[in-house]
Amino acid sequence: MSGCGRGNSGGDSGTQPACPHDPGFDRSKVIRVRADIPPAAVRRDLGLAALEAESRAAAGAGKQQGLTEVEHQLAFHTLVNMETARGRACVWFDEVRVDLTPASIQIFVPREYPENSCESLAVLEHEREHERVHRERLAAAAREIEAALTAAKWLPARGNPLEAADRASAEAALNAKLRKVVTPVYEKYKEDLALAQAELDKPERYQWVSKRCSGWK
């Protein structure tokens, strides 16, 4: 990722700044947040014992009969511009792209259950609910991150460049400022997602699923 500079972590101020400011600059046009969730791959190559070892199911949820795994990712891509004013480097983001797209989503159905069996279909239906919750929460997180970046008026853009001694020192500061906005929202998303997924794995939900079929192993 490109990033930048030195200065206060937010709300930088000072009289007669070396770098020109434009309070009316439209910051939203430089911000893009992406969360393109790939289709879930359904796997049937693992048995019940392997899924039990692989899972991190909530305590009390009962025997592991299926599993949905998501490989989370958070990537930053930026374009940084710089001009010199009064002997100082004025740097800002010309483009900020945040990518929340997961590397993969995998749904595991135990190989002990034939593909079209009652048990297999019941497990897949339950795991699709986990997939749905993840898609909904990730889309909401993308909207929240975009709103947070747009609202962070102290984040250096063309209208409020960061003053630094040189570009090298500015790179680290821009990096830190960007993460200061995004990281809290992203961490909150992961916490809320874990709680929502745990709700789906409550024992009473498993009991309802188990009553639908008679060939559980």
C-alpha positions in Angstrom: 0.0 0.0 0.0 1.1 3.6 -0.6 0.7 5.8 2.4 2.2 8.9 4.1 3.6 11.3 6.9 4.2 13.2 10.0 1.8 15.3 12.1 -1.0 14.8 14.6 -3.1 11.7 14.1 -6.3 13.7 13.7 -7.5 17.2 13.5 -4.1 18.7 12.5 -4.2 22.4 13.0 -1.9 25.4 12.9 -1.8 29.0 11.8 -0.8 29.8 8.3 -0.2 26.2 7.1 2.5 25.8 4.4 0.1 23.5 2.4 -2.9 25.2 0.9 -6.4 23.9 2.0 -9.7 23.7 0.3 -12.6 23.1 2.8 -15.0 22.6 -0.1 -13.2 19.7 -1.7 -15.5 16.7 -2.3 -13.7 13.9 -0.4 -16.2 11.1 -1.3 -14.9 10.9 -4.9 -11.5 9.6 -3.9 -12.9 6.8 -1.6 -13.9 3.3 -2.8 -14.8 0.4 -0.6 -15.2 -3.1 -2.1 -16.7 -6.3 -0.7 -17.3 -8.7 -3.5 -18.0 -12.0 -1.8 -17.1 -15.1 -3.9 -19.5 -18.0 -4.3 -19.2 -20.5 -1.5 -17.5 -23.8 -2.5 -19.3 -26.8 -1.1 -16.9 -29.5 0.0 -17.7 -33.1 0.9 -14.2 -34.6 1.3 -13.9 -34.4 5.1 -15.5 -36.7 7.6 -17.2 -35.9 10.9 -14.0 -36.5 12.9 -12.0 -34.1 10.7 -14.7 -31.4 10.9 -14.9 -31.7 14.7 -11.2 -31.1 14.9 -11.4 -28.2 12.4 -14.3 -26.4 13.9 -14.4 -23.7 16.5 -18.1 -24.2 17.3 -19.6 -22.6 20.4 -19.5 -24.8 23.5 -22.7 -26.7 23.9 -23.7 -26.6 20.3 -23.5 -30.4 20.1 -21.6 -32.6 17.7 -20.2 -30.8 14.7 -22.3 -31.8 11.6 -21.2 -29.1 9.2 -18.9 -26.1 8.9 -18.6 -22.8 7.0 -15.1 -21.3 6.8 -14.4 -17.8 5.6 -10.8 -16.5 4.9 -11.1 -12.8 5.8 -9.0 -10.2 4.1 -8.5 -6.5 4.5 -6.4 -4.8 1.8 -5.6 -1.1 1.1 -4.7 0.4 -2.3 -3.9 4.1 -2.5 -2.6 6.7 -4.8 -0.6 9.5 -3.1 0.2 12.9 -4.6 2.8 15.4 -3.5 3.6 19.1 -4.1 6.2 21.4 -2.5 5.1 24.6 -0.9 7.4 26.9 1.2 10.0 24.2 1.2 7.7 21.6 2.7 6.2 18.5 1.2 2.4 18.6 0.9 1.0 15.1 0.5 -2.5 13.7 0.2 -4.5 10.7 -1.0 -5.7 11.0 -4.6 -7.4 7.6 -4.3 -8.2 5.3 -1.4 -9.5 1.8 -2.1 -10.3 -0.6 0.7 -11.0 -4.2 -0.2 -12.9 -6.5 2.2 -13.4 -9.3 -0.3 -12.8 -12.7 1.4 -10.2 -14.9 -0.2 -12.6 -17.8 0.0 -15.8 -19.2 1.5 -16.0 -22.9 2.0 -19.0 -25.0 3.2 -18.1 -28.5 4.5 -20.8 -31.2 4.5 -19.6 -34.5 6.1 -18.7 -37.2 3.6 -20.7 -39.7 5.7 -23.9 -38.3 4.3 -24.8 -38.9 0.6 -25.2 -35.7 -1.4 -29.0 -36.0 -1.7 -29.7 -37.5 1.7 -32.0 -35.8 4.2 -29.0 -35.2 6.5 -26.8 -33.7 3.8 -29.5 -31.3 2.6 -30.3 -30.3 6.2 -26.6 -29.6 7.0 -26.2 -27.6 3.7 -29.3 -25.5 4.5 -28.0 -24.7 7.9 -24.5 -23.7 6.6 -26.1 -21.6 3.9 -27.6 -19.5 6.8 -24.1 -18.9 8.0 -23.1 -17.8 4.5 -26.1 -15.5 4.3 -25.3 -13.8 7.6 -21.7 -13.3 6.6 -22.7 -11.7 3.3 -25.2 -9.3 5.0 -22.7 -8.3 7.7 -19.9 -7.7 5.3 -22.0 -5.6 3.0 -23.0 -3.5 6.0 -19.3 -3.2 7.1 -18.3 -1.9 3.7 -21.0 0.8 3.9 -19.9 1.8 7.4 -16.2 2.0 6.4 -17.0 4.1 3.4 -19.0 6.5 5.6 -16.3 6.6 8.2 -13.6 7.5 5.6 -15.8 10.2 4.1 -16.6 11.7 7.5 -12.9 11.7 8.6 -12.2 15.3 7.5 -8.7 15.2 9.0 -7.7 12.3 6.6 -5.4 14.0 4.1 -7.0 14.5 0.7 -6.4 17.2 -1.9 -8.4 19.7 0.1 -6.4 19.2 3.3 -2.9 17.9 2.5 -0.5 16.7 5.1 2.6 18.9 5.7 5.8 16.9 6.1 9.5 17.3 5.9 9.7 14.9 3.0 7.7 12.2 1.2 9.4 9.4 3.0 8.2 10.6 6.4 4.8 11.3 5.0 4.3 7.8 3.7 4.2 6.2 7.2 1.8 8.9 8.6 -0.8 8.5 5.8 -0.7 4.8 6.3 -1.4 5.2 10.0 -4.2 7.7 9.5 -6.0 5.4 7.1 -5.8 2.5 9.4 -7.0 4.7 12.3 -10.3 5.1 10.5 -10.8 1.6 9.1 -9.5 -0.7 11.7 -12.0 0.0 14.5 -14.9 -0.4 12.1 -13.5 -3.7 10.7 -12.8 -5.1 14.1 -16.3 -4.3 15.3 -17.7 -6.0 12.2 -15.8 -9.2 13.0 -17.0 -9.1 16.6 -20.6 -8.7 15.6 -20.3 -11.4 12.9 -19.0 -13.9 15.5 -22.0 -13.2 17.8 -24.5 -13.5 14.9 -22.9 -16.8 13.8 -22.9 -18.1 17.4 -26.7 -17.3 17.5 -27.2 -19.7 14.6 -25.3 -22.4 16.4 -27.3 -22.4 19.6 -28.3 -25.9 20.8 -32.0 -25.4 20.2 -31.3 -24.7 16.5 -29.4 -27.9 16.2 -32.1 -29.8 17.9 -34.6 -28.5 15.3 -32.4 -29.6 12.4 -31.7 -33.0 13.9 -35.4 -33.8 14.2 -35.8 -33.5 10.4 -33.8 -36.6 9.6 -33.2 -40.0 11.2 -29.8 -41.1 9.8 -27.5 -38.9 11.8 -24.1 -40.4 12.7 
